[in-house]
Amino acid sequence: MITSTQKNTRRARAKRSTPQENRLWSRLKNQALGCRFVRQHTHGPYMVDFCCVEKKLIIDIDGWKRRDNGGRDKARSEYFSGFDYTVLRFWNNDIDENLSGIVTEITKHLH
């Protein structure tokens, strides 16, 4: 169950999304790839940028601040793999330079 604090955090993060998150979201929303994605999805102690619960696919967008995070990304990925989720990570500059390639990669994991 999602707490009211988690809901407020999700709303706040969605409002201050990066341009890259917004660009990718424009390609994921409204079941554009044939599956429903949600933004700022909470699962256990973690919040992820995008999630397709039906296909157990998580997408995280990382910026320069995440380059050296002391192994937190690995711990998150291990947590989600315990629930049979696949985690795809993309850098902001990847979205800027190759959005169509990223959408193709996501689509491969959906089908």
HELIX and SHEET records of a PDB file:
HELIX    1   1 SER A    4  LYS A   15  1                                  12    
HELIX    2   2 PRO A   19  LEU A   28  1                                  10    
HELIX    3   3 LYS A   29  GLN A   31  5                                   3    
HELIX    4   4 TRP A   64  ARG A   66  5                                   3    
HELIX    5   5 ARG A   72  SER A   81  1                                  10    
HELIX    6   6 ASN A   92  LEU A  110  1                                  19    
SHEET    1   A 4 VAL A  38  HIS A  43  0                                        
SHEET    2   A 4 TYR A  46  CYS A  52 -1                                        
SHEET    3   A 4 LEU A  57  ASP A  62 -1                                        
SHEET    4   A 4 THR A  86  TRP A  91  1                                        
END                                                                             
